[in-house]
Amino acid sequence: MRNGINRRNFVRNIAASASGMLLGNRLLAAAGEERPPSPVKDRIKEMMRYRKLDSHVHVGLSKDGPEVNVDFMDRLGIERMYISKPIAKPTATPDDFRAANNLMLDCMKRYPGKLVGMTTLNPQYPKESLEEIKRCTGEGMVGVKVYYQVKISDPLFYPIVEKLIDLKMIMLMHAEASLGIGGYRMKYDRKIKPNVSTPEDFIAIATRYPEAMFQYAHTGGGPDWEYACKALRNYRNVYVDVSGSNNENNMVEFAVEHVGEDRVLFGTDNMYYHGVGKLIDARLTDAQKRKIFFDNYNNILRKGGYHVD
């Protein structure tokens, strides 16, 4: 099976992840395996040992308000969440992204020190996008989160990337698996939008702007994470986050092996237990987990003077 996944590993990973602790114990018993050496309460204690910055999370995509985010922060020991409300529609207007950013600013005011905004924009409106970056960073936002109105490698993004270089801030971009460029093609039709950014698009923009910082979103959210990590291996200014609901065996370890322990970021994409559990369960050293949970993103923030003490 892929990545050496077998019955024992599958059961072990479900059992150990924070999102599947209790279910995993039942599966172990049914499969005739030994129970995990640590009971759930010990694993929760282990989880709370790590400082955590959630680099990829949203507010406003459902009826839930920011109080839900904060509730999960308290449960899981997450110090700060870097929030956005991305707009999926391809015709997102300045009024649309200003409204989304206003919601994030309101969340920041309601929960200062806990929720920090990422600016949403549509580069098809270059003047308004730059104005929005100025407005939102002036109110304490620390980066940009963009969706798939335009590929990250499109020249429309150039002035935005150059502005973020000046501000020493990162751009978080919604990403998907490659559509075939570079040798990989999905074996099934996921209805991927034509302007969704692929690893090749990240490579193009990272090569043009080696001094910029880019975050390849949710390797745990559906893309072919093996392909993405291999493709992005040598592009030091591209970071990958492990957010999403995918808890495949060896995913986090694979990212560390191929991208490097300093370029993997913790994020949940609102899959809170999954996000924490997959890292707690990963076969990594304590120092590596600390880097991914906290240090790596904090070092990015440090460049612009927005780090957490």
C-alpha positions in Angstrom: 0.0 0.0 0.0 1.1 3.7 -0.5 3.8 4.9 1.9 3.9 1.5 3.5 0.4 2.0 5.0 -0.8 -1.3 6.3 -3.5 -2.4 8.7 -1.3 -1.9 11.8 -0.1 1.6 10.8 -3.6 2.6 9.8 -5.1 1.6 13.1 -2.2 3.1 15.0 -2.5 6.5 13.3 -6.3 6.7 14.0 -5.7 5.7 17.6 -3.0 8.2 18.2 -4.4 11.3 16.5 -6.2 13.8 18.7 -9.2 13.6 16.4 -9.5 9.8 16.7 -8.3 8.8 20.1 -11.4 7.1 21.4 -12.4 5.6 18.0 -8.9 4.3 17.7 -9.0 2.4 21.0 -12.2 0.6 19.9 -10.6 -0.3 16.5 -7.5 -1.6 18.3 -9.5 -3.9 20.5 -11.5 -5.1 17.5 -8.4 -5.8 15.5 -6.7 -7.7 18.3 -3.9 -5.1 18.7 -2.4 -3.8 21.9 -3.8 -0.5 23.2 -1.6 2.6 22.8 0.8 2.9 25.7 -0.5 6.4 26.6 -4.1 6.9 27.7 -6.1 9.8 26.2 -5.5 12.0 29.2 -1.7 11.6 28.8 -1.9 12.5 25.1 -3.9 15.6 25.9 -1.2 16.5 28.5 1.4 16.0 25.8 -0.5 18.2 23.3 -0.6 21.1 25.8 3.2 21.0 26.2 3.6 22.7 22.8 3.1 26.4 22.0 1.0 26.7 18.9 0.4 29.3 16.2 -2.3 28.4 13.7 -1.1 29.8 10.4 -4.2 28.9 8.3 -7.7 29.2 9.7 -10.9 31.0 8.8 -13.8 32.9 10.3 -17.1 33.6 8.5 -17.3 30.6 6.2 -20.2 29.3 8.2 -22.7 30.6 10.7 -20.1 30.1 13.4 -18.6 33.3 14.8 -15.1 33.8 16.2 -16.1 32.6 19.6 -16.0 29.0 18.1 -12.3 29.6 17.0 -11.5 30.8 20.5 -13.2 27.9 22.1 -11.0 25.5 20.1 -7.9 27.6 20.9 -8.6 27.1 24.6 -9.3 23.4 24.2 -6.1 22.7 22.2 -3.7 25.2 23.6 -3.4 27.4 20.5 -2.0 30.8 21.4 -3.0 32.7 18.2 -4.9 32.1 15.0 -4.1 33.9 11.8 -7.6 34.3 10.3 -9.1 35.2 7.0 -12.3 35.0 5.1 -11.4 34.0 1.6 -13.9 34.7 -1.2 -14.2 31.9 -3.7 -16.3 33.6 -6.4 -14.1 34.5 -9.4 -15.7 37.9 -9.7 -14.9 39.1 -6.1 -15.1 42.9 -6.1 -13.4 45.4 -3.9 -16.6 45.7 -1.9 -16.5 41.9 -1.3 -13.0 41.8 0.0 -13.4 45.0 2.0 -16.4 43.4 3.8 -14.4 40.2 4.4 -11.5 42.2 5.9 -13.8 44.3 8.0 -15.1 41.1 9.6 -11.5 40.0 10.4 -10.8 43.5 11.9 -13.9 43.1 14.1 -12.7 39.7 15.2 -9.3 41.2 16.1 -11.0 43.8 18.2 -13.2 41.3 20.0 -10.3 38.9 20.8 -7.1 41.0 20.8 -3.9 38.9 21.1 -5.8 35.8 20.1 -7.1 36.4 16.5 -4.9 38.2 14.0 -6.1 38.9 10.4 -4.7 38.1 7.0 -5.8 40.5 4.3 -8.1 39.1 1.5 -8.0 40.7 -2.0 -8.5 40.1 -5.7 -5.5 41.2 -7.8 -7.8 41.8 -10.8 -8.3 45.1 -8.9 -4.6 46.2 -8.4 -5.2 49.7 -7.1 -7.9 48.7 -4.6 -5.8 45.6 -3.5 -2.8 47.7 -2.7 -5.0 50.2 -0.9 -6.5 47.4 1.1 -3.1 46.0 2.1 -2.2 49.5 3.4 -5.5 49.8 5.3 -5.5 46.4 6.9 -1.8 46.2 7.8 -2.2 49.6 9.3 -4.8 48.0 11.6 -2.5 45.1 12.6 -3.0 42.4 9.9 0.2 40.5 9.2 -0.1 39.0 5.7 -2.3 38.2 2.7 -4.6 35.2 2.1 -5.7 34.8 -1.5 -7.9 32.4 -3.4 -8.2 31.3 -7.0 -9.4 34.4 -8.9 -5.9 34.6 -10.4 -2.9 32.1 -10.3 -0.2 33.1 -7.9 2.3 33.3 -10.9 0.1 35.8 -12.8 1.7 39.2 -13.5 -1.3 40.8 -11.7 0.2 39.6 -8.5 3.6 41.2 -9.1 2.9 44.6 -7.4 1.2 42.8 -4.5 4.2 40.5 -4.0 6.6 43.5 -4.2 4.5 45.3 -1.6 4.7 42.3 0.7 8.5 42.1 0.2 8.7 45.7 1.5 6.5 44.8 4.5 8.3 41.5 5.1 5.0 39.6 5.1 4.0 36.2 3.7 1.3 35.4 1.1 -0.9 32.4 1.8 -2.4 31.0 -1.4 -5.1 28.4 -1.8 -3.4 25.5 -3.7 -4.3 22.3 -5.4 -2.5 19.3 -7.0 -0.7 19.7 -10.3 -2.9 19.5 -13.4 -0.2 17.6 -15.3 2.6 20.1 -15.8 5.6 18.5 -14.4 4.5 14.9 -14.9 1.6 14.5 -12.4 -2.1 14.3 -13.2 -5.0 13.5 -10.9 -6.5 10.1 -11.7 -10.0 11.4 -11.1 -11.8 14.6 -12.0 -11.9 16.9 -8.9 -13.4 19.8 -10.9 -10.4 21.9 -10.2 -10.9 25.5 -11.3 -8.6 26.7 -14.1 -7.0 29.5 -12.1 -6.2 27.4 -9.0 -2.5 27.6 -8.2 -0.4 24.4 -8.5 3.1 23.7 -7.3 4.5 24.9 -10.7 2.8 28.3 -10.2 4.5 28.6 -6.8 7.8 27.7 -8.4 7.4 30.4 -11.0 6.6 33.2 -8.5 9.2 32.0 -6.0 11.9 32.0 -8.7 10.9 35.5 -9.8 10.9 36.8 -6.3 13.4 34.8 -4.1 13.2 37.5 -1.4 9.4 37.0 -1.0 7.7 34.4 1.2 4.9 32.1 0.0 2.7 29.6 1.9 1.5 26.6 0.0 -1.9 25.9 1.6 -3.2 22.7 3.1 -1.1 19.8 2.0 -3.6 17.9 4.2 -6.6 19.3 2.3 -6.7 17.2 -0.8 -3.7 18.0 -3.1 -1.2 15.3 -3.9 1.1 16.1 -1.0 3.9 13.8 -2.1 4.1 15.5 -5.5 3.9 19.0 -4.0 6.6 18.5 -1.4 9.0 17.0 -4.0 8.3 19.8 -6.4 8.9 22.5 -3.8 11.9 21.0 -2.2 14.5 23.4 -3.5 12.5 26.6 -3.3 13.5 28.0 0.1 11.0 30.8 0.1 8.0 28.5 -0.2 6.6 27.1 3.0 4.0 24.3 3.2 1.3 24.1 5.9 -0.2 20.7 6.9 -3.7 21.9 7.5 -6.8 20.1 6.3 -8.8 17.0 7.2 -6.3 14.5 5.6 -4.5 12.4 8.2 -2.7 10.0 5.8 0.1 8.0 7.4 3.6 9.6 6.9 2.3 12.9 5.5 3.9 15.2 8.0 7.1 13.2 8.1 7.3 13.2 4.3 6.9 17.0 4.3 9.8 17.4 6.8 12.0 15.0 4.9 11.5 16.7 1.5 10.8 20.3 2.3 12.7 20.5 5.6 11.8 20.9 9.2 12.2 24.8 9.0 9.6 25.2 6.2 6.7 23.1 7.5 3.9 25.1 9.2 1.1 24.1 11.6 -2.3 25.1 10.4 -5.8 23.6 10.8 -8.0 25.2 8.1 -10.7 24.8 10.8 -10.0 21.0 11.1 -8.9 21.7 14.6 -8.4 18.2 16.1 -7.0 16.8 12.9 -4.5 19.6 12.7 -3.1 19.1 16.2 -3.5 15.3 16.2 -1.5 14.6 13.0 1.4 16.5 14.5 1.3 15.0 17.9 1.2 11.5 16.3 4.0 12.3 13.7 7.2 10.3 14.1 9.3 13.4 14.6 11.5 14.6 17.4 10.3 16.9 20.1 12.4 19.8 18.6 10.9 19.3 15.2 7.3 19.4 16.5 8.1 22.6 18.4 9.4 24.1 15.2 6.3 23.2 13.2 3.8 24.1 15.9 5.3 27.4 16.8 8.8 28.4 15.9 8.7 28.3 12.1 5.7 30.7 11.7 7.0 32.9 14.5 10.3 33.3 12.6 8.3 34.4 9.6 6.4 36.9 11.7 9.7 38.1 13.3 10.9 39.4 9.9 8.1 42.0 9.9 8.2 42.6 13.7 5.0 40.8 14.5 6.4 37.8 16.3 5.0 36.3 19.6 7.2 36.6 22.6 
